[in-house]
Amino acid sequence: MAIPDPTSLRFLRVDQVGSLLRPAALKDMFVKHEQGLINDEALIQAQDEAIRQVIAQQEAHCLPIITDGEYRRINFMASFADVAGYQLWKSLWQPLPTSEEQAALYQAGQQQEREHKGGRGQDPAHAARQPATQRLHLLSNRPLEEYRFAQQLTRTPVKITLIGPDRITQRFNYEQSQDFYSGVDEFVADVVRIERQIISGLVETGCRYIQIDEPGYTAYVDEHEQLEMRARGEDPLINMERSIQANNDAIANFPNITFGVHICRGNRRSYWMREGGYDAIAERLFNGLNHQRFLLEYDTERAGTFAPLRFVPKDKIVVLGLITTKTGRVETVDELTRRIEEATRYISVDQLALSPQCGFASEIGGNLLNEDDQWRKLDVMLATAARVWR
């Protein structure tokens, strides 16, 4: 595929959600850094080298959009790590499995796939809601530094991923934050202000594709998580409306920038956290959000049917997340083509694109597949796109 013009990134026919499996050597360096055995400089050097290699690999596979694999992050929420007053991410550090444990987990994942089973895990963001410790303010723009380093290594456009206001707010323990915030709305206003600071820096430096990660939107169709909200006296629909507005406020008035929003049901270590089709929220979500690209999980029956895609406005692109990142089975071009054709019963093929359903490593431990599986899946994605969108 030819390298796209940055002004046409919204029309890419293939995409990737962001994170890629970290090599073992890089994971070892993260562990040593956490244990105090190496300093910041040594970790950064290891990250730099791993990013050089993964960008070269993406170029070799002819991907038209590049990420740094999120190799500087402990997990996908770390774009908001350097914000004073709120621990969104650090408390989510968990010891990485040893190589022997990882091999056993991989085999378990293959058995799980053969038996057509999937495990529901606990979403740590909801299990460990955090209070504010002061009014939020940005300490440093980590995504900007990620972008600057990655873009200098390639002529292919680089995409940056940011955790979005919905996910951040879902993790906010407003009950214990009264010393700093009178309520959720005041907190959200600060989140939006900081998100705009991060985005402004990226835009000024040349980034033209920014993806907002909002896995929590599926909480509004998951019965279990809706019950949790109501138990706290919250109305899930009011929460969703607040988040739609916050997302729109965060990305407003950045002309010629492609914004994507990624929506999934959890992906951590190949577990899923939520279930339910898009039906109940589709009309409001697809018509309410101002992002140009919707990256939607669609790899299992938990996502429901393609019928809700009939609500997508004509000027939006839906990136079908048909390729699973949870197991190592590599999809075929034929089966992916058939599923795309099925989706065209509800939306024009000209409004569709293809991607994995989520990142391959929502946290540094990664999912239960190996790097060879990962690259073969991306190759099949490219081959499918070449067939469908000649």
Salt bridges, closest charged atoms under 4 A:
ASP15 OD1 - LYS159 NZ 2.75
ASP15 OD2 - ARG293 NH2 2.97
GLU34 OE1 - LYS90 NZ 3.26
ASP40 OD1 - HIS33 NE2 2.58
ASP48 OD1 - ARG72 NH2 2.66
GLU49 OE1 - ARG52 NH1 3.55
ASP82 OD2 - ARG142 NE 3.07
GLU115 OE1 - LYS117 NZ 3.48
ASP123 OD2 - HIS126 NE2 3.81
ASP123 OD1 - ARG167 NH2 2.93
ASP123 OD2 - ARG274 NH1 2.87
GLU145 OE2 - ARG148 NH1 2.92
GLU146 OE1 - ARG73 NH2 2.74
GLU175 OE1 - ARG129 NH2 2.81
ASP185 OD1 - ARG242 NE 3.00
GLU186 OE2 - ARG135 NH1 2.79
ASP190 OD2 - ARG135 NE 3.06
ASP190 OD1 - ARG193 NH2 3.28
ASP213 OD1 - HIS262 ND1 3.55
ASP222 OD2 - ARG120 NH2 2.99
GLU225 OE1 - HIS126 NE2 3.36
GLU225 OE2 - ARG274 NH1 3.67
GLU228 OE2 - HIS224 NE2 3.18
GLU234 OE2 - ARG232 NE 2.83
GLU241 OE2 - ARG284 NE 2.69
GLU275 OE2 - ARG120 NH1 3.32
GLU297 OE2 - ARG265 NH1 3.82
ASP299 OD2 - LYS326 NZ 3.97
GLU331 OE1 - LYS377 NZ 3.11
ASP334 OD1 - ARG387 NH1 2.81
GLU335 OE1 - ARG329 NH2 3.11
GLU363 OE1 - ARG268 NE 3.30
GLU363 OE2 - ARG269 NE 2.40
ASP372 OD2 - ARG376 NE 3.27
ASP373 OD1 - ARG376 NH2 3.21
ASP379 OD1 - HIS61 ND1 2.67
